[in-house]
Amino acid sequence: MSYQYLEIEQNSSFITVCIAREEKRNALSSLVLIELKELLVSLQNSKKNRALILLGKGEKAFVAGADIKEMSQMSASEGEEFARLGQDVMNLLEQLPIPTIACVDGVALGGGCELAMATDFIYATEQSKFGQPEVNLGLIPCFGGCVRLPRLIGPALAKELIFTGRIIEAEEAARIGLVNRVFTNRSEMLKAATETISEILKKSPHGIFQAKTIINLLPGLTTHNSLEKEQEGFRKAISHIESTEGMSAFLEKRVPRFVIEA
C-alpha cells in the first residue's frame, strides 16, 4: 500500500511510520488523517509487526498541529466531522494491540501533541516543544487532548496548559509526566527507541497485549472494577501457551522462545 503523506520503513518485527508533509510542518490535514486511519486499520491484526515507532519528517516538527487553513473553511458540521476523523485516528492508534512509541523532534502542538499522547509513551529531543494552543484560535483540542492530557499529567495542570495555550519545552514535559525520556538529538532518540523496541520484542506478545489492554481500560473505572479487569487479564495470560513457555524457561534457566503466530 502506497501513501502520499506517510513514509513506511518495514523492519523484521516492527514498523516505523513517518508523517511526511515537511513543507507544512507535517500538519494533519484530512488527507493525512485518512491515510493514517487506513494504515492503522491494516495493522490491527498484523502478525508481522509487533511494535510501531511514529515520527515526523524533518527536525522542525513532529506534527505542528491540525491544518488550520483547511479548518478555517469548514462549516460547523464539517468541523465536527473533522474532529470525529481525528478522534478515530487517535483511538485506533491507542488501541493497537502492539506497543507504540512517539519520537518527537521539533514541535508537537495541538493535533501533534494529541497524536503523540495516543501512543504508549513519548521520547523527545531537547529542541522539542509541546502544547495545546487551540484557545488562541478560539477553539479547543478536539482529537482527544481534553481527555488524554488530564490522564497523563492530572486535571489541574492540564487545565492550566489548555486554558493558557502555553507551550512547554521537552524537559518540562518530561518533568510533568508527558514525556518519558529526553535526548540530545534525533539520532540518539531513534537509537534509544529502537533499543527499547528490541527489548520489548524479547517479551511475551500476549502478555504485553493483556497488560496494555488493562492499562487502557483504567480511566473511569473504580479501583474494584480495575482489579477485576486485572484478574481477568491474568487469567487470560496464564492460560495462554506463552506463559507456559515463559515459566518453563525461567525454571530451566534459559531464554524463553515465544513463537509468533503466522
NORDA-V926683 format. One record per backbone hydrogen bond with DSSP energy under -0.5 kcal/mol. CO is the residue of the C=O (numbers start at 1). NH is the residue of the N-H. E is the energy in kcal/mol with one decimal. If there is no record, write none. Layout:
[[CO/NH/E] [CO/NH/E]]
//
This chain:
[[5/20/-3.1] [6/8/-0.5] [7/18/-2.7] [8/10/-0.6] [9/11/-0.7] [9/16/-2.6] [13/50/-3.8] [14/11/-2.5] [15/53/-2.3] [16/9/-2.7] [16/18/-0.5] [17/19/-0.5] [17/55/-2.4] [18/7/-2.8] [18/20/-0.7] [19/21/-0.8] [19/57/-2.6] [21/24/-1.9] [21/26/-2.8] [22/25/-2.0] [24/27/-1.3] [25/64/-2.3] [27/29/-1.2] [28/67/-1.8] [29/33/-2.4] [30/34/-2.5] [31/35/-2.2] [32/36/-2.5] [33/37/-2.6] [34/38/-2.4] [35/39/-2.4] [36/40/-2.7] [37/41/-2.4] [38/42/-1.8] [39/43/-1.1] [40/44/-0.6] [41/44/-1.0] [43/46/-1.3] [48/50/-0.6] [50/99/-0.8] [51/15/-2.1] [52/101/-2.4] [53/17/-3.1] [54/103/-3.3] [55/19/-2.5] [60/107/-2.0] [63/109/-1.4] [65/28/-2.8] [66/68/-1.1] [67/71/-2.3] [68/72/-2.4] [70/73/-1.2] [71/74/-2.0] [75/79/-2.7] [76/80/-2.2] [77/81/-2.0] [78/82/-2.2] [79/83/-2.4] [80/84/-2.3] [81/85/-2.3] [82/86/-2.4] [83/87/-2.6] [84/88/-2.4] [85/89/-2.1] [86/90/-2.3] [87/91/-2.8] [88/92/-2.4] [89/93/-2.3] [90/94/-2.7] [91/95/-2.3] [93/96/-1.0] [99/52/-1.9] [100/120/-1.0] [100/121/-1.1] [101/54/-2.9] [101/103/-0.5] [102/104/-0.7] [102/123/-2.9] [103/56/-0.5] [103/105/-0.5] [104/125/-1.9] [106/129/-1.4] [107/62/-2.0] [107/63/-1.5] [108/131/-1.3] [109/112/-2.9] [110/114/-2.2] [111/115/-2.2] [112/116/-2.2] [113/117/-2.4] [114/118/-0.9] [115/118/-0.7] [116/119/-1.5] [121/102/-2.2] [122/180/-2.7] [122/181/-1.0] [123/104/-2.9] [124/183/-2.7] [125/128/-1.7] [126/170/-0.5] [128/170/-1.3] [129/108/-2.8] [130/168/-3.0] [131/110/-2.0] [133/136/-1.8] [134/137/-2.1] [134/139/-2.2] [135/138/-1.3] [144/147/-1.1] [144/148/-3.2] [145/149/-1.4] [147/151/-1.0] [148/152/-1.9] [149/153/-2.5] [150/154/-1.9] [154/158/-2.0] [155/159/-2.6] [156/160/-2.0] [157/161/-2.3] [158/162/-2.7] [159/163/-3.2] [160/164/-2.0] [161/165/-1.6] [161/166/-0.5] [168/130/-2.6] [169/173/-2.3] [170/174/-2.3] [171/175/-2.1] [172/176/-2.1] [173/178/-2.3] [173/179/-1.5] [174/177/-0.9] [181/124/-2.1] [183/126/-2.0] [185/189/-2.0] [186/190/-2.9] [187/191/-2.1] [188/192/-2.1] [189/193/-2.5] [190/194/-2.3] [191/195/-2.1] [192/196/-2.5] [193/197/-2.6] [194/198/-2.5] [195/199/-1.9] [196/200/-2.4] [197/201/-2.6] [199/202/-1.1] [200/203/-2.1] [204/208/-2.3] [205/209/-2.3] [206/210/-2.4] [207/211/-2.3] [208/212/-2.8] [209/213/-2.4] [210/214/-2.1] [211/215/-2.5] [212/216/-2.3] [213/217/-1.0] [214/217/-0.7] [214/218/-0.9] [215/218/-0.7] [218/221/-2.4] [222/226/-2.6] [223/227/-2.5] [224/228/-1.8] [225/229/-2.0] [226/230/-2.0] [227/231/-2.4] [228/232/-2.4] [229/233/-2.5] [230/234/-2.4] [231/235/-2.4] [232/236/-2.0] [233/237/-2.1] [234/238/-3.0] [235/239/-1.3] [237/240/-1.3] [237/243/-0.5] [240/243/-1.1] [240/244/-1.1] [241/245/-2.0] [242/246/-2.6] [243/247/-2.6] [244/248/-2.0] [245/249/-2.5] [246/250/-1.8] [247/251/-2.3] [248/252/-2.2] [249/254/-2.6] [250/253/-1.1] [256/258/-0.7] [257/259/-0.7] [258/260/-0.6]]
//
